Amino acid sequence: MTGRAGRTAAGPGAGALAVLLASVLWGTTGTAATFAPQVGPLAIGAAAMGLGGLLQALVAGPRIAQARAALRAQWRIVLVGGSGVALYPPAFYTSMHLAGVAVGTVVSIGSAPLASALIERIVDGQRLSRRWMAGAALGLAGTVLLCAAEAAQGGSGTGTGSAGRTVAGVGLGLVAGVTYAVYAWAAHRLITGGVTSRAAMGAVFGLGGLMLVPVLPATGAPLVASWTNAGVGLYMALVPMFAGYVLFGFGLSRIPVSTATTLSLLEPAVAAVFAVLVVGEHLPALGWAGIMLVIACLGVLTVPSRRLRAPRRATAGRPTAESAVSASSDRATRARDRRTELLPEPPPPAVPPQNRTGRPTG
């Protein structure tokens, strides 16, 4: 009993840790893209999600074959998820290109928890816990502060671009956040519908990768123009996209979509730090305050609750099943004894009359 409870309690914790590790890997994508400035955002996105998605499908090929009946039965969800995968990278990388690494990542990932929550509430009818709402409020407040800090720099001419580019980047970031929530929901829906996480992620990302393949011939020529550009493309496909989404699929099999997308708010904080330390972007105090709020959000969502103590307190004050059965048996025995006491005593057996010799007469 103890081992079973331990495994159950460890499941969500392991899932949360996997999502956090994936978020750290994803947080390096914006910085990595800056090492290939000749490659446009569409080509970077197609290489990262397209090649990474096809690689996921290839590695998960045997699992996909085993789950083909379940995937065929839920083909609409696979199609919705694949479309989200295909639409996400153009919006995400163009958002970073226009508004800067910090703001593009913050808006894209920061808007995903709200979109995920709305999808779960409308489509699945799932209620949101107070703990999630508190964590999401902290995370969203942090993203707003980060965006405000970068937009103020853009308007003053000290940021990554003009205020107009920042606004356009924020708009595309919102589109990226919605598409991110869509494919995360689709993968989670497949997993809870009986498909393994490897098969679900491989099918969704493989389909999305196929949709992105036509973009590469049209925009990907700079990727093969130098070893640096090719190295950036391979890194994006193998590390953040392939390895990151394998971890993300593992997490989705153990925690709800709204929790997973909220935990991924660590990505913009990581991206902002890398943008400052590596790219040379400047982040004012307001932006650092936003990062602290994001970290507080992660703390609210990842600290284990103490609900496991409740059953022990309840058990201490209430009879167990065995004691209840024993008490019921004792009550039945006492009731039977009382009924026996109330019954009249049977009359003594009749003795035939005897004569003086002691023999029966007649």
PyMOL commands that set and color helices and strands:
alter all, ss='L'
color gray80, all
select helices_A, chain A and resi 2-26+29-33+41-59+61-66+68-73+75-99+101-110+112-124+130-156+163-192+197-212+215-219+221-224+227-252+257-263+266-279+285-302+309-317+321-342
alter helices_A, ss='H'
color red, helices_A
deselect
rebuild
show_as cartoon
